[in-house]
């Protein structure tokens, strides 16, 4: 009797959030892991509805606490807005449009 490993390796793509790069892509079923810099210490991501499965409309992260978003197993686009805040809580540039995509062959 042979045993086959049927586990699936989920690709996690580490995203360094910055106001100049607001398009994020990963293969279907992958995970987008959002990080930020000390310059933009806090961030708030608000997905237009419907957002990725199992993700609330708004998710918040910090330099010390990145957030993960698991994308669906099929190609889909999820637009929304990101707000960047400095450590003192002041907004940096207001709401900025972004798009998170799960797409075949994304890098």
Secondary structure, DSSP 4 states (H G I P E B T S, - for coil): --------PPPEEEEE-BTTB-EEEE-TT-EEEEE--STT-EEEEEEPSS-STT--SEEEEESSS-EEEEPPSS-EEEEEEEEEE-TTS-BSSS-EEEEEEE-TT--
